[in-house]
């Protein structure tokens, strides 16, 4: 894949040209929390293959982030799993003690996380002021040092430590998280 990228220490310094309010809010939030991060700007990455190209450029794993809901669409979950790991809803549903899960609508994603499909990220939790979304993390990610995720848009990727996400970012949003063990089959 051929694409032009720019790596910044912290937020992009391009006078916020063409940056969305949701994206700028992520940079403001990370700066206010004193998080060390880098930002790689790049053409839109919609697929895991395009995210793999970003991963190679940024030098850190890119996790798969899935926005899920229960059958009644009353509970919402953001699941972080390794990019190459298949996802079976039955394993997660049983661990969470809920009805079978499915993908939540793009409308709910926008309403709760200010994110569009293709840009799902735990950074969206900063917009979930009512804490309606529960963060779920696959145990296979426990040993990840740095990782990359989108800042609520898929034209940039953040590089930060998983420890900072878990110990600083998530608590600052008022959310908690749950570790789960998902079978790879």
C-alpha positions as CSV (number, residue, x, y, z in Angstrom):
1,X,0.0,0.0,0.0
2,X,1.4,3.4,-1.0
3,X,0.4,6.3,1.2
4,X,1.9,9.5,2.6
5,X,2.2,9.7,6.4
6,X,3.5,12.2,8.9
7,X,4.5,11.2,12.5
8,X,4.0,13.9,15.2
9,X,5.1,13.9,18.8
10,X,1.7,14.4,20.4
11,X,-1.0,16.2,18.5
12,X,-0.7,17.0,14.8
13,X,0.6,20.5,14.2
14,X,-1.2,21.4,11.0
15,X,-3.4,24.2,12.4
16,X,-6.2,21.6,12.9
17,X,-7.0,21.8,9.2
18,X,-9.7,19.2,8.4
19,X,-9.7,17.8,12.0
20,X,-13.1,16.9,13.5
21,X,-14.3,18.1,16.8
22,X,-14.3,14.5,18.1
23,X,-10.6,14.1,17.0
24,X,-9.5,17.4,18.5
25,X,-11.3,16.4,21.8
26,X,-9.1,13.3,21.9
27,X,-5.9,15.3,21.6
28,X,-7.1,17.8,24.3
29,X,-8.1,14.9,26.6
30,X,-4.7,13.1,26.2
31,X,-2.8,16.4,26.7
32,X,-4.9,17.3,29.9
33,X,-4.2,13.8,31.3
34,X,-0.5,14.2,30.7
35,X,-0.3,11.1,28.3
36,X,2.8,10.7,26.1
37,X,1.6,9.8,22.6
38,X,2.5,10.1,19.0
39,X,0.1,10.7,16.1
40,X,0.6,9.3,12.6
41,X,-1.6,11.0,10.0
42,X,-2.4,8.8,7.0
43,X,-5.0,8.2,4.3
44,X,-8.2,6.6,5.6
45,X,-7.7,3.1,6.9
46,X,-11.0,1.1,6.8
47,X,-9.9,-2.5,6.7
48,X,-7.6,-4.5,8.9
49,X,-5.2,-4.8,5.9
50,X,-5.0,-1.0,5.7
51,X,-4.5,-0.9,9.5
52,X,-1.7,-3.4,9.0
53,X,0.1,-0.9,6.8
54,X,-0.3,1.7,9.5
55,X,1.0,-0.8,12.1
56,X,4.1,-1.3,10.0
57,X,4.6,2.4,9.7
58,X,4.0,3.2,13.4
59,X,5.8,0.1,14.7
60,X,3.1,-1.1,17.2
61,X,0.2,-3.5,17.1
62,X,-3.2,-2.3,16.0
63,X,-6.0,-4.0,17.8
64,X,-9.4,-4.9,16.4
65,X,-12.1,-2.8,18.2
66,X,-15.7,-4.0,17.9
67,X,-18.8,-2.1,19.0
68,X,-21.3,-4.6,20.2
69,X,-24.8,-4.7,21.7
70,X,-27.1,-7.2,23.3
71,X,-30.2,-8.5,21.6
72,X,-32.4,-5.9,23.3
73,X,-30.0,-3.1,22.3
74,X,-30.0,-1.9,25.9
75,X,-26.3,-2.6,26.7
76,X,-23.3,-1.6,24.6
77,X,-19.7,-3.0,24.6
78,X,-16.4,-1.9,23.1
79,X,-14.3,-5.0,22.6
80,X,-10.5,-4.9,22.1
81,X,-9.0,-8.1,20.7
82,X,-5.8,-8.9,18.7
83,X,-6.2,-7.9,15.0
84,X,-5.7,-11.4,13.8
85,X,-8.0,-13.2,16.3
86,X,-11.4,-14.4,15.0
87,X,-14.4,-13.3,17.1
88,X,-17.2,-15.6,18.2
89,X,-20.0,-14.0,20.0
90,X,-21.0,-17.0,22.1
91,X,-17.7,-17.0,24.0
92,X,-18.0,-13.4,25.0
93,X,-21.8,-13.5,25.7
94,X,-21.3,-16.3,28.1
95,X,-18.5,-14.5,30.0
96,X,-20.6,-11.3,30.2
97,X,-23.7,-13.2,31.2
98,X,-25.8,-11.6,28.5
99,X,-27.9,-12.5,25.6
100,X,-26.1,-13.1,22.3
101,X,-24.2,-10.1,21.1
102,X,-24.2,-8.5,17.7
103,X,-22.7,-5.5,16.1
104,X,-24.4,-2.2,17.2
105,X,-25.6,0.2,14.7
106,X,-23.6,3.0,13.2
107,X,-26.1,5.4,14.6
108,X,-25.6,4.2,18.2
109,X,-21.8,4.3,17.6
110,X,-22.0,8.0,16.5
111,X,-24.5,8.9,19.3
112,X,-22.5,7.2,22.2
113,X,-18.8,7.4,21.0
114,X,-18.8,10.1,18.3
115,X,-17.2,7.6,16.0
116,X,-18.1,6.3,12.5
117,X,-17.6,2.7,11.3
118,X,-13.9,2.2,10.5
119,X,-12.7,4.4,13.3
120,X,-13.8,2.4,16.4
121,X,-11.4,3.0,19.2
122,X,-11.3,3.2,23.0
123,X,-10.7,6.9,22.6
124,X,-14.4,7.2,21.8
125,X,-15.1,6.6,25.5
126,X,-14.2,10.2,26.3
127,X,-17.5,11.1,24.5
128,X,-19.6,8.6,26.5
129,X,-20.3,10.9,29.4
130,X,-23.2,8.7,30.6
131,X,-21.0,5.6,30.6
132,X,-23.4,3.5,28.5
133,X,-20.5,1.6,26.9
134,X,-18.6,-1.1,28.7
135,X,-14.9,-1.7,27.7
136,X,-14.0,-5.3,27.3
137,X,-10.4,-6.4,26.7
138,X,-9.2,-9.8,25.5
139,X,-6.5,-11.2,27.9
140,X,-4.2,-11.8,24.9
141,X,-3.5,-8.1,25.0
142,X,-2.3,-8.0,28.5
143,X,1.4,-8.1,27.5
144,X,1.1,-5.4,24.8
145,X,3.4,-2.5,25.5
146,X,2.6,0.2,23.0
147,X,-0.3,0.0,20.6
148,X,-2.0,2.1,18.0
149,X,-5.6,3.2,17.8
150,X,-7.6,5.8,16.0
151,X,-8.4,9.2,17.6
152,X,-12.1,8.9,16.6
153,X,-11.2,9.2,12.9
154,X,-9.5,6.7,10.6
155,X,-7.1,9.2,9.0
156,X,-4.8,9.2,12.0
157,X,-3.5,6.7,14.5
158,X,-2.3,7.3,18.0
159,X,0.7,5.4,19.5
160,X,0.5,5.1,23.3
161,X,1.2,2.6,26.0
162,X,-1.5,0.1,27.0
163,X,-0.6,0.9,30.6
164,X,-1.5,4.6,30.0
165,X,-4.8,3.5,28.4
166,X,-5.7,1.3,31.3
167,X,-4.2,3.2,34.2
168,X,-4.9,6.8,33.1
169,X,-7.2,7.2,30.1
170,X,-9.9,4.8,31.0
171,X,-10.2,6.0,34.7
172,X,-10.2,9.6,33.5
173,X,-13.3,8.9,31.4
174,X,-15.1,7.4,34.4
175,X,-15.3,4.0,32.7
176,X,-14.0,0.7,34.0
177,X,-12.9,-2.3,31.9
178,X,-13.2,-6.1,32.1
179,X,-10.6,-8.7,31.0
180,X,-12.1,-11.7,29.1
181,X,-10.6,-14.9,27.7
182,X,-11.8,-15.5,24.2
183,X,-11.0,-18.7,22.4
184,X,-9.2,-18.3,19.1
185,X,-11.4,-20.6,17.1
